[in-house]
Amino acid sequence: MTLVIAGGFLIEIPDIPILEQTARNIFFHVPMWMTMFFMFIISFWYSIQYLNEPNMEFDIKASSAASVGVAFGICGLLTGSLWARFTWGSWWTFAEPKMNLAALAMMIYVAYFVLRSAFDDQDKRAKLSAVYN
């Protein structure tokens, strides 16, 4: 990760007329989304594992992966909005479906954590959140 960050700042990139130096954001923005997708897939996998074999370890792994995915997703939204501001002149473009769907995905996973916090019983919380995930 350190090499990617250093590369994002130090590697010489071509001067593209519309993007200019905002293309450096690709070094940060794209890996954040890839990590988010990977974490959500891991979370989904462990939720299925929990439904097949109710083991609290699977629930903990699913919840942990989802929280890391949300953190990287929020960072992806922030870097995407920053890039949009310098490229399109606007922080958010509602006509862009990728931005809207990414925000919707974050809302769905925030609702996942709200659902998890609504139950005190660990087994009930684990089952319902595994089904939701």
N, C-alpha and C positions, 0 to 999 in steps of 0.2 A: 504494500500500500504506500509505503514511503517513496518507493521508486516511481510509482504512478503520479503521486503528488509533485515530486521533484520534476518529473518529465513534463507535467502539465505547465509548469512555470518556465522550464529551461529549454525544452526542445523547440527548435525553430520550425515554425509552421508557415505554409504559403499564405500570402496576403490575398484573401478572397474578398472581392469588392463589397458584398453585402455583410458578410460575417466579420471581416477584419480580424481583430485579436480575440473576439468572443468565441472563436472556434476552440480556444483552449479549454473552454467549459466542457467539451466532449470528454476530456481526460477525467473529469470528476463526475459529471452528470450521468453518463452512460453506465459506468461501473456501479453507481448507486442504484440505478433501476435494475440492473442485472442481479445485484445482491438482494434487492427487495423481492424480485420474482423467485429467486432461489430459496429465500427464507420462507416465503408463503407456500411454496411447493413442499418444503420440509414440514411446515406446520400442518398442511393438509395430510401429508403422509402419516405423521404421528397421530393425527386425529382419527384416521382410518384404523391405524394400529390399535388405538384405545378402544374403538368400537368393536373390534374383533376380539381383543383380549384386554378387559378392564384392568390396566396396570397404571397406577398414578405416575409412574416414570414417563409414560408416553404422553400423558396430559401436561406434565411439566415441560417436556421437550417441545410439544406443540405450542404451548403458551410462550415459551422463551423465543422460539423461532419467529412467532408472530410479532412479538415486541421488537425484535431486531429488524424485522421487515418493515414495521411501521416507522421506526427511527430512520432507516435508509430511505423509505418512501417520502417522508417529510423533507429530508435533505434533498431528495430528487426534485420535489415540488419547488423548494426554495431556489435551487440552482437553475431549474428550468424557468422560473419566473424572472430571476435575475438576467438570464440569457435573453428572454423575451423582451425585457425592458430595453436592453441595449441594441437588440436586433430589430424588433418591431415597433419600439417606442411605447409599449404598453406592458404593464406587469402581468396582465391576464387577458387572454382573448377567448371569449366564450364561444366563438365560432370554431375553435380548435378542439376536436373531439378527444385527442390524446390527453390534453390537459384536464378536461372535464372528467374523463373516465378515471384518470389517476387520482383526482380529488375524491371521486366517488369511492374508489377502492380504499382510500385512507379512511373515509367516513364509515365504510362497512367494517373495517378492522377496528376502528375506535369503538364501534357498537359491540364488537366481539368482546372487548375488554370491559365495557359497561355491563354486558350480560354476565361475564365472569364475576364481576364484583357484586352482582345482585343476589348471589346465593352464598349462604354460610356453609351449607353441606357440601363437602368436597366431592363426593360421588355424583351428586346431582349437578353441580357446577361443571364437572368434567364431562359428563354425558351430554348436557345441553350445549356446551361450547364445542364439543367434538362434532355434534350434528350441525351446528351453525357454521363451523369452519369448513 
